[in-house]
Amino acid sequence: MSRQKELPARSAVPTELKWDLTLLYPDDQAMKDQLKQTVSQAHQLHQLAGHLGDDGETLLKALQMSKSIGEALEREYVYAFLRRDSDTTDAQATELYGVAEQKATEIETALSFMDPEIVKLDQEKLDQWLQSVDGLGEFKFALHQIRLQRGHVLTVDEEQLLSRLSRSLSSADTIYNTLNDADLHFGKIKDENGDTVELTHGNRSQFTESTNREVRKAATLAYQKPYHDLRNTFAATLNSYIDSRNSIATLRHYKSARQASLSANQIDEQVYDTLVATVNQHLDLAHRWYSIKKKALKLEPFYQYDIGVPLAGKDLLRTTFAEGKQMVMDALQVMGPDYIDGLKKEFDNRWIDAAENRGKRSGGYQIGVYQANPYILLNWTDKLYSTFVLAHESGHAMHSWFSQHHQPSEYADAPIFLAEVASTFNENILTEYLLNKYRDNRELQIFILEQSINGFIGSIYRQTQFAEFEDTAYREQQKGRTLTADYLDQISHQLVEKYYGPNVKLVGTDTQSWAYVPHFYMNYYVYQYATSWAIATTLSERVWTKQPGALDRYLDFLSAGGSADPITILKRAGIDVTNGQYLNDSLKVLQKRLDQIEGLLNL
C-alpha cells in the first residue's frame, strides 16, 4: 500500500485489507438478536440473587451461567466495537456500539450481586464445596481472586448502583476517542516533493521522520496545533476521567486509584515506584542517545522534531503489508510449528484491518474473542515501523490464541501486567532476525539498531515519563486540584525536559505531549509497557539463543492466560519481578545497542 494524498472512504478500502467481521456475525441484526438473548440470560441469572450461599450446586450454576453470558457478551460487544472503530463517522456503527454499551451495562447490573455474595461466603464452607461439588474446582482461582477484594466490594445495592452509572463514569473515554479520531483535523502540509498532502494520525511519522527539516518541522507543528487549540477541552476530559477513577477508588475503600488498579492483579505498588526510580537512575542512556543523533546528524541546535530522522540517511526496508507479513513470519520461525500455525491463521483469514481510512480509529491494537479469534487494527504506512507494529500486535494475538486453546474462558485473558510481554517479545525477535539477516550491511545495521533503540526509548523511557505524569495528575486531582490545561502543560513540560535532557531543544506547545495519549484513559496502564519491554527483552534473548527449555517455558507462559497471578506466571517463565534486577538487565542491552551504533557511526 502506498501513501495516498487523501484518505479513502471505508467503502473504497480493498476487502483483503479489512477484517472479516462475519467470523463473528453475518450482519448487525444477527448480533442484535443474539444480544437480546444474552440480556435475557443475565436476567435469569439474577433470579439467583441472595442464594449463592445456599449450597455448592447453586454457586456452581451461577458461575457457569455467568461464564456463558461473559463469552456471548464478549463476542457481541467486540463486534460492535470493531464496527465503530472501522469508521467512527459511520452513524449506524456508532449507534450499534451505543446499543452494545447500554446492554453491557444492563447485564453488568444484573450480575452485580455475585461478587458481594461470593465475598461473604464462609471460607470453611467454600472449601468443603470445592472438594465435594463436581465442576466447582474449575472456578477455584476465580473465586480466590474475587475474595481478595474483601473490604473493597460493596453491598449488592451499591454494586448495582455503580453498574448503572458505569457508562456515565466512563463517558470521558468515549468523548476523548471521538474527539481524537473523528473530529480532530491536522490540516495539510507540503511533502518532500512540494505536493500538498493531508496530515493524519497514521501518516504523521512519514513526515516527522523526513530528511527534509522543513517538512518534519511543519508536520510536527501542524500535528500539535489542534491539540493546543482544544487544550481546555482535552484537559476537562482528562480531569473528568481521573476524577471518576479517584471517586470509585474512594468508594471502594482504596487509598488511591493506583492502589485500586494494581491490587486487582496482585501487583505491589512498589513495582511502580521501582520502575520510576530505576529509569530515572539511567536517564543518562536516553540522553546519550540524543547526543549520538545530534552528533551524527550534525545539527545545532538539535530540535525535538529532529529526533525522528533516520541515521542511515533515508527510510530503509520499506515494506508493503504483504511483505511485512512475510517478514514477521520469517522472523518468528524460531517459535516452532504451533506458533507459526496460529500466525498463518491470523494472516490468511482477515483477522487484521490494515489500511487507514477516513474516520478509522488511529494507532493499533489487538482484541481477542474467546468464541472466535483475535482481531488486529493497524494503520499501515509501508514503513518498517508498521512491520514492527504488526509483529507487536501479532504477539498479543498469539497470546490470546494460545490462552483460548488452553484455558476456560474465565482464565483466557492474561492479567494486564502481562499483556504487553508477548507483544514486545515479538519486536525483540524481529530485531534479532533483521540484525542477523543484514549483519554484513553497515547501513542496514545502523537502521535496525536505531529501530531497536527507539523501542527502548519509546517503551521504557517514554512510558515511564507518561507513568510519572499520570501518577502526578491522579495524586493532585485526589487532593482537590482541578487539572487545567495550564497545570497539565506545566507538569508535562518538566517531565519532557527531564527525559529529553540537555541535547534536545523543545518546540511548540506542551499540550500535545499529554493530550494525544489515549492510554491515559486506561487507568494506570502505561507503566506496564516499560515493565513488559524489560521482561520481554530477557525472555526473547533466551528463546533466540535457544537456551534449553526457554521456548517451552515461553509457550507455557502464552498458554497460561490468567490462570494464576502474574508474579507466579512470570516466575514459571523464569523472570522474578519482585526486584528491579530485570530492569537493570534490560537497560544493559540498551547500553550494548548504543555501543554498537556508536561504533558503526565512528563517533
VOGU-3710 file (C-alpha; in Angstrom, 3 decimals, decimal comma):
1> msrqkelpar> 0,000/0,000/0,000  1,380/3,402/-0,922  0,640/6,678/0,816  -2,392/8,465/-0,502  -2,807/12,217/-0,529  -6,405/11,943/0,589  -7,741/9,287/2,933  -10,182/6,910/1,232  -13,688/6,270/2,472  -14,196/2,956/4,241
11> savptelkwd> -16,115/1,604/1,257  -13,098/2,209/-1,005  -10,698/0,050/1,033  -9,974/-3,329/-0,640  -11,675/-6,257/1,082  -8,416/-8,114/1,699  -7,175/-5,187/3,823  -10,256/-5,199/6,078  -11,040/-7,562/8,916  -13,758/-10,140/8,364
21> ltllypddqa> -16,433/-9,445/10,959  -18,670/-12,164/9,500  -16,487/-14,541/11,513  -18,452/-13,108/14,440  -21,887/-12,347/12,939  -23,269/-12,233/9,389  -24,662/-8,744/9,947  -25,673/-6,171/12,559  -29,139/-7,594/13,038  -27,811/-11,046/13,869
31> mkdqlkqtvs> -25,644/-9,502/16,567  -28,578/-7,528/17,988  -30,739/-10,663/18,109  -28,050/-12,571/19,977  -27,507/-9,658/22,355  -31,177/-9,757/23,333  -30,802/-13,424/24,283  -27,720/-12,638/26,355  -29,592/-9,912/28,233  -32,403/-12,370/28,881
41> qahqlhqlag> -29,936/-14,928/30,256  -28,498/-12,284/32,564  -31,921/-11,557/33,999  -32,460/-15,296/34,500  -29,196/-15,480/36,422  -30,304/-12,531/38,535  -33,052/-14,759/39,906  -30,336/-16,479/41,951  -29,540/-13,258/43,806  -29,430/-13,895/47,529
51> hlgddgetll> -28,939/-17,652/47,108  -25,243/-18,151/46,217  -24,543/-19,153/49,796  -27,325/-21,770/49,902  -25,245/-24,661/48,598  -22,368/-25,514/46,285  -24,612/-26,579/43,435  -26,311/-23,167/43,312  -22,944/-21,428/43,347  -21,712/-23,647/40,513
61> kalqmsksig> -24,836/-22,968/38,459  -24,397/-19,222/38,883  -20,724/-19,364/37,898  -21,433/-21,463/34,823  -24,248/-19,150/33,711  -22,034/-16,115/34,278  -19,279/-17,737/32,226  -21,659/-18,426/29,331  -23,020/-14,880/29,445  -19,494/-13,466/29,511
71> ealereyvya> -18,458/-15,433/26,424  -21,515/-14,310/24,488  -21,301/-10,671/25,569  -17,632/-10,506/24,630  -18,437/-11,614/21,091  -21,330/-9,181/20,762  -19,527/-6,225/22,299  -16,352/-6,727/20,277  -18,348/-6,918/17,051  -19,919/-3,528/17,785
81> flrrdsdttd> -16,589/-2,119/18,989  -14,851/-3,132/15,755  -17,694/-1,844/13,618  -17,369/1,567/15,264  -13,567/1,688/15,097  -13,645/0,808/11,394  -15,237/4,198/10,734  -16,117/6,476/13,642  -18,075/8,705/11,252  -20,487/5,841/10,409
91> aqatelygva> -23,688/6,729/12,287  -25,074/3,181/12,075  -21,900/1,721/13,560  -21,818/4,344/16,294  -25,444/3,609/17,156  -24,725/-0,137/17,255  -21,841/0,422/19,653  -24,111/2,565/21,818  -26,630/-0,282/21,984  -23,875/-2,716/22,957
101> eqkateieta> -22,637/-0,381/25,690  -26,140/0,092/27,052  -26,899/-3,630/27,121  -23,499/-4,418/28,620  -24,310/-2,035/31,452  -27,698/-3,728/31,908  -26,019/-7,128/32,058  -23,344/-5,892/34,460  -26,061/-4,503/36,709  -27,994/-7,780/36,662
111> lsfmdpeivk> -24,867/-9,726/37,644  -23,547/-7,223/40,167  -24,933/-9,254/43,095  -22,419/-12,031/42,550  -19,169/-10,546/43,838  -20,644/-9,242/47,118  -22,259/-12,626/47,814  -19,076/-14,537/46,946  -17,034/-12,269/49,206  -19,387/-13,011/52,110
121> ldqekldqwl> -19,115/-16,810/51,782  -17,711/-18,636/54,790  -14,242/-19,919/53,844  -14,642/-23,280/55,566  -17,945/-23,903/53,819  -16,489/-22,820/50,450  -13,509/-25,172/50,874  -15,912/-28,040/51,546  -17,921/-27,253/48,417  -14,772/-27,078/46,296
131> qsvdglgefk> -13,939/-30,629/47,364  -17,409/-32,128/47,096  -19,146/-30,422/44,138  -18,018/-31,725/40,748  -17,067/-28,908/38,409  -16,681/-26,221/41,054  -12,915/-26,750/41,223  -12,552/-25,111/37,802  -13,514/-21,798/39,417  -11,235/-22,068/42,458
141> falhqirlqr> -8,757/-19,417/41,353  -11,528/-17,127/40,062  -13,242/-17,344/43,455  -9,932/-16,639/45,153  -9,445/-13,531/43,003  -12,884/-12,200/43,912  -12,407/-12,869/47,609  -9,103/-10,981/47,593  -11,255/-7,877/47,142  -12,836/-8,229/50,562
151> ghvltvdeeq> -13,139/-4,766/52,004  -13,445/-3,285/48,510  -16,586/-5,000/47,209  -19,651/-3,003/48,227  -23,139/-4,110/49,138  -25,393/-5,573/46,459  -27,399/-2,347/46,175  -24,258/-0,241/45,974  -22,723/-2,500/43,336  -25,906/-2,309/41,280
161> llsrlsrsls> -25,861/1,478/41,519  -22,240/1,633/40,343  -23,075/-0,710/37,485  -25,913/1,546/36,355  -23,553/4,526/36,451  -20,682/2,777/34,684  -21,395/4,264/31,249  -21,565/7,783/32,668  -18,434/7,252/34,752  -16,580/6,059/31,655
171> sadtiyntln> -18,009/8,627/29,250  -14,814/10,710/29,225  -13,050/7,853/27,445  -15,715/7,745/24,711  -15,675/11,529/24,346  -11,874/11,571/24,064  -11,784/8,856/21,401  -14,495/10,551/19,364  -12,729/13,899/19,587  -9,311/12,436/18,792
181> dadlhfgkik> -10,338/10,061/15,999  -13,365/11,617/14,342  -13,256/15,363/14,950  -9,566/16,252/15,044  -8,060/17,543/11,794  -4,415/18,454/11,300  -4,714/20,284/8,005  -2,385/19,914/5,047  1,352/20,319/4,633  3,888/20,247/1,801
191> dengdtvelt> 5,767/16,963/1,405  9,348/16,486/0,150  8,168/16,944/-3,442  6,265/20,117/-2,703  2,909/18,375/-3,040  0,107/19,282/-0,646  -0,923/16,290/1,477  -3,342/15,755/4,320  -1,678/15,104/7,686  -3,240/12,288/9,726
201> hgnrsqftes> -2,533/10,176/12,786  -1,495/7,362/10,506  0,886/9,156/8,152  2,409/11,624/10,637  5,594/9,597/11,133  6,304/9,669/7,386  6,757/13,422/7,649  8,221/13,796/11,139  10,983/11,385/10,067  11,632/13,190/6,783
211> tnrevrkaat> 15,236/14,058/5,937  13,899/17,471/4,905  13,979/19,581/8,068  11,276/21,981/6,901  8,887/19,084/6,218  9,329/17,497/9,635  9,080/20,881/11,351  5,845/21,664/9,509  4,410/18,215/10,328  5,340/18,480/13,994
221> layqkpyhdl> 3,812/21,921/14,446  0,708/21,045/12,399  0,143/17,922/14,469  0,447/19,928/17,685  -1,903/22,713/16,625  -5,384/21,135/17,082  -4,346/19,744/20,467  -3,327/23,235/21,523  -6,462/24,805/20,056  -8,623/22,359/22,040
231> rntfaatlns> -6,351/22,173/25,085  -9,066/23,198/27,554  -11,436/20,542/26,205  -8,765/17,847/26,408  -7,919/18,951/29,952  -11,554/18,901/31,063  -11,995/15,424/29,555  -8,914/14,037/31,290  -9,869/15,716/34,561  -13,312/14,130/34,342
241> yidsrnsiat> -11,872/10,672/33,716  -9,329/10,856/36,535  -11,965/12,245/38,899  -14,200/9,248/38,158  -11,348/6,767/38,831  -10,381/8,529/42,059  -14,005/8,632/43,190  -14,550/4,926/42,536  -11,334/4,097/44,394  -12,548/6,088/47,388
251> lrhyksarqa> -15,946/4,421/47,305  -14,231/1,022/47,293  -12,076/1,995/50,282  -8,744/2,145/48,481  -6,134/4,724/49,392  -5,765/5,720/45,771  -6,753/4,871/42,216  -3,266/3,478/41,725  -3,682/1,028/44,580  -7,090/0,031/43,212
261> slsanqideq> -5,700/-0,592/39,732  -2,586/-2,519/40,751  -4,128/-4,593/43,526  -6,703/-6,035/41,129  -3,823/-8,034/39,635  -1,918/-8,514/42,886  0,839/-6,120/41,861  2,550/-4,339/44,736  2,767/-0,579/44,253  6,497/-0,880/44,871
271> vydtlvatvn> 6,768/-2,310/41,339  5,575/1,060/40,006  7,881/3,088/42,213  10,854/0,816/41,451  10,278/1,332/37,731  10,266/5,134/38,026  13,281/5,189/40,345  15,335/2,771/38,226  14,626/4,520/34,937  15,470/7,887/36,497
281> qhldlahrwy> 18,802/6,418/37,581  19,517/5,554/33,938  18,322/8,717/32,195  21,904/9,166/31,018  21,344/6,377/28,469  18,432/8,239/26,872  20,398/11,485/26,930  23,361/9,668/25,347  21,115/8,513/22,507  20,038/12,070/21,707
291> sikkkalkle> 23,674/13,157/21,875  24,610/10,439/19,367  21,876/11,596/16,986  22,852/15,224/17,366  26,496/14,476/16,514  25,700/12,056/13,682  23,243/14,435/12,028  25,481/17,464/12,651  22,540/19,599/13,741  22,959/22,584/16,036
301> pfyqydigvp> 20,612/23,307/17,677  19,046/19,850/17,803  15,277/20,347/17,920  12,615/17,953/19,178  11,429/17,481/15,587  14,930/16,314/14,568  14,807/13,188/16,750  12,930/11,067/14,207  15,414/11,439/11,333  16,871/8,003/10,474
311> lagkdllrtt> 20,637/7,944/10,993  21,086/5,839/7,869  20,054/8,944/5,915  16,864/7,572/4,438  13,927/5,330/5,214  15,236/1,812/4,562  13,452/-1,547/4,427  10,106/-0,149/3,340  7,561/-2,953/3,242  4,107/-3,364/1,817
321> faegkqmvmd> 1,556/-5,092/4,015  2,177/-8,391/2,217  5,945/-8,007/2,597  5,584/-7,084/6,233  3,562/-10,208/6,934  6,207/-12,355/5,291  8,989/-10,662/7,239  7,191/-11,288/10,542  6,513/-14,892/9,536  10,181/-15,463/8,686
331> alqvmgpdyi> 11,430/-13,882/11,908  9,112/-15,934/14,116  10,051/-19,328/12,669  12,134/-19,724/15,841  8,822/-20,056/17,739  8,045/-23,513/16,383  5,179/-25,069/14,386  2,274/-24,409/16,775  3,005/-20,688/16,916  3,503/-20,451/13,157
341> dglkkefdnr> 0,223/-22,283/12,552  -1,634/-19,681/14,617  0,151/-16,856/12,815  -0,850/-18,280/9,419  -4,481/-18,353/10,512  -4,215/-14,704/11,517  -2,662/-13,653/8,201  -4,837/-15,794/5,918  -8,290/-15,280/7,450  -8,552/-11,487/7,600
351> widaaenrgk> -8,147/-11,078/11,329  -6,329/-7,807/10,508  -7,689/-4,422/9,431  -4,636/-2,882/7,794  -5,431/0,203/5,711  -6,073/3,685/7,029  -9,395/5,199/6,005  -11,339/8,304/6,844  -12,842/8,037/10,328  -10,909/4,910/11,302
361> rsggyqigvy> -9,521/4,767/14,823  -5,871/5,773/14,968  -2,989/3,629/16,206  -3,083/-0,112/16,568  -4,447/-2,727/18,949  -5,476/-6,358/19,318  -8,642/-7,671/20,914  -9,486/-11,308/21,474  -12,810/-13,113/21,209  -12,918/-16,421/23,085
371> qanpyillnw> -15,648/-17,924/20,900  -13,925/-16,870/17,679  -10,460/-15,390/17,115  -8,341/-12,297/17,834  -8,672/-9,128/15,742  -5,971/-6,573/14,986  -6,335/-2,919/13,993  -3,459/-1,296/12,072  -2,943/1,876/10,045  -0,304/0,698/7,577
381> tdklystfvl> 2,242/3,129/6,106  4,825/0,902/4,311  7,490/1,939/6,837  9,462/-0,661/8,778  7,736/0,746/11,844  4,446/-0,683/10,577  6,023/-4,135/10,323  7,136/-3,811/13,941  3,569/-2,833/14,907  2,321/-5,914/13,055
391> ahesghamhs> 4,794/-8,099/14,977  3,742/-6,392/18,213  0,005/-6,849/17,741  0,537/-10,399/16,442  2,258/-11,145/19,751  -0,912/-10,041/21,502  -2,994/-12,120/19,098  -0,984/-15,289/19,661  -1,133/-14,714/23,424  -4,920/-14,633/23,117
401> wfsqhhqpse> -4,951/-17,589/20,697  -2,811/-19,848/22,898  -4,702/-18,907/26,068  -8,055/-19,505/24,395  -6,947/-23,002/23,410  -5,542/-23,968/26,811  -7,785/-22,222/29,330  -11,508/-21,951/30,066  -12,891/-18,540/29,219  -12,688/-17,198/32,769
411> yadapiflae> -8,888/-17,577/32,599  -8,312/-16,842/28,916  -7,457/-13,161/29,380  -3,964/-12,538/30,696  -3,635/-10,049/33,562  -2,958/-6,533/32,319  0,529/-6,634/33,819  1,418/-9,436/31,381  -0,443/-8,102/28,349  2,491/-6,296/26,740
421> vastfnenil> 5,114/-9,009/27,303  4,085/-11,173/24,342  3,897/-8,174/22,007  7,271/-6,643/22,854  8,793/-10,140/22,819  7,946/-10,301/19,101  9,514/-6,894/18,466  12,754/-8,099/20,024  12,719/-11,315/17,977  12,164/-9,285/14,794
431> teyllnkyrd> 15,111/-7,058/15,700  17,418/-10,041/16,257  16,262/-11,592/12,978  16,961/-8,433/10,973  20,342/-7,793/12,618  21,351/-11,338/11,755  19,964/-11,218/8,215  21,747/-7,963/7,358  24,843/-8,465/9,511  27,189/-7,589/6,623
441> nrelqifile> 25,380/-4,390/5,643  26,624/-1,442/7,737  23,859/0,915/6,605  21,100/-1,554/7,438  22,782/-2,449/10,748  22,585/1,219/11,721  18,968/1,426/10,606  17,899/-1,719/12,508  19,839/-0,795/15,637  18,079/2,555/15,602
451> qsingfigsi> 14,719/0,800/15,439  15,724/-1,259/18,480  16,985/1,730/20,433  13,813/3,638/19,581  11,902/0,692/21,033  13,763/1,040/24,320  13,270/4,804/24,344  9,590/4,593/23,421  8,672/1,671/25,653  10,846/2,158/28,727
461> yrqtqfaefe> 11,674/5,858/28,863  8,639/7,425/27,188  6,151/5,206/29,000  7,843/5,814/32,348  7,640/9,530/31,594  3,914/9,039/30,980  3,656/6,989/34,181  5,160/9,853/36,180  2,775/12,304/34,521  -0,236/10,081/35,146
471> dtayreqqkg> 0,617/9,435/38,782  1,178/13,139/39,455  -2,137/14,031/37,811  -4,033/11,422/39,843  -2,430/12,462/43,119  -3,060/16,162/42,563  -6,655/15,615/41,467  -7,247/13,445/44,529  -6,017/16,346/46,693  -8,678/18,572/45,152
481> rtltadyldq> -6,807/20,281/42,320  -8,645/20,778/39,037  -6,457/19,534/36,212  -6,442/22,601/33,990  -4,634/22,767/30,672  -2,082/25,150/32,167  -1,282/22,787/35,018  -1,076/19,710/32,814  1,189/21,628/30,437  3,391/22,576/33,371
491> ishqlvekyy> 3,963/19,075/34,736  4,319/17,624/31,252  6,924/20,233/30,300  9,031/19,458/33,376  8,990/15,749/32,589  9,678/16,149/28,856  12,604/18,401/29,672  13,976/15,867/32,181  13,631/12,838/29,909  14,970/14,501/26,742
501> gpnvklvgtd> 17,866/16,107/28,573  20,243/18,918/27,610  20,797/17,966/23,959  17,208/18,474/22,752  15,595/21,874/22,255  11,817/21,694/22,772  9,445/23,368/20,314  5,760/24,214/20,041  3,055/23,531/22,571  3,314/21,398/25,714
511> tqswayvphf> -0,293/20,248/25,314  0,221/17,662/22,577  2,717/15,701/24,700  -0,087/14,651/27,069  -3,320/15,257/25,155  -2,572/12,756/22,375  -2,071/9,757/24,723  -5,202/7,520/24,656  -3,757/5,193/27,299  -4,314/7,858/29,959
521> ymnyyvyqya> -7,934/6,711/29,710  -6,998/3,179/30,746  -6,263/3,873/34,424  -2,608/3,168/35,218  -1,831/1,150/32,124  1,202/2,897/30,626  3,781/1,777/33,210  3,271/-1,796/32,049  4,726/-1,028/28,625  8,017/-0,336/30,376
531> tswaiattls> 7,973/-3,361/32,685  6,865/-5,595/29,823  9,632/-4,399/27,493  12,210/-5,204/30,169  10,714/-8,655/30,808  10,383/-9,421/27,092  13,986/-8,433/26,413  15,210/-11,219/28,694  12,719/-13,850/27,509  13,307/-13,173/23,804
541> ervwtkqpga> 17,070/-13,353/24,200  16,722/-16,792/25,805  14,463/-18,073/23,027  16,518/-16,537/20,198  19,734/-18,077/21,526  17,875/-21,380/22,007  18,664/-21,784/25,678  17,436/-25,206/26,895  13,754/-25,144/27,825  13,326/-21,448/27,034
551> ldryldflsa> 10,837/-21,899/24,163  8,706/-24,432/26,059  8,582/-22,150/29,110  7,590/-19,222/26,913  4,823/-21,154/25,133  3,574/-22,235/28,571  3,544/-18,556/29,508  1,392/-17,764/26,453  -0,945/-20,638/27,312  -1,369/-19,678/30,971
561> ggsadpitil> -3,637/-16,687/30,320  -4,911/-15,522/33,687  -4,888/-18,895/35,427  -2,596/-17,598/38,182  -1,375/-14,254/39,470  1,146/-12,521/37,164  4,058/-12,826/39,592  3,626/-16,612/39,671  3,201/-16,911/35,892  6,387/-14,919/35,294
571> kragidvtng> 8,355/-16,960/37,819  7,369/-20,107/35,905  8,725/-18,437/32,773  11,979/-17,665/34,578  11,521/-13,974/35,480  11,378/-12,527/39,022  9,802/-9,070/39,058  9,843/-8,730/42,839  13,096/-6,752/42,494  14,467/-4,290/39,948
581> qylndslkvl> 17,183/-6,514/38,512  15,144/-7,292/35,400  15,082/-3,566/34,595  18,827/-3,217/35,045  19,412/-6,262/32,838  17,233/-4,808/30,102  18,984/-1,449/30,197  22,331/-3,229/29,816  21,047/-4,406/26,441  20,237/-0,799/25,547
591> qkrldqiegl> 23,751/0,204/26,543  25,118/-2,545/24,269  22,983/-1,296/21,376  24,278/2,250/21,940  27,861/0,985/21,913  27,206/-0,901/18,665  25,658/2,010/16,801  28,222/4,479/18,088  30,977/2,205/16,759  29,302/1,907/13,361
601> lnl> 28,944/5,690/13,169  32,620/6,226/14,130  31,681/8,858/16,707
//
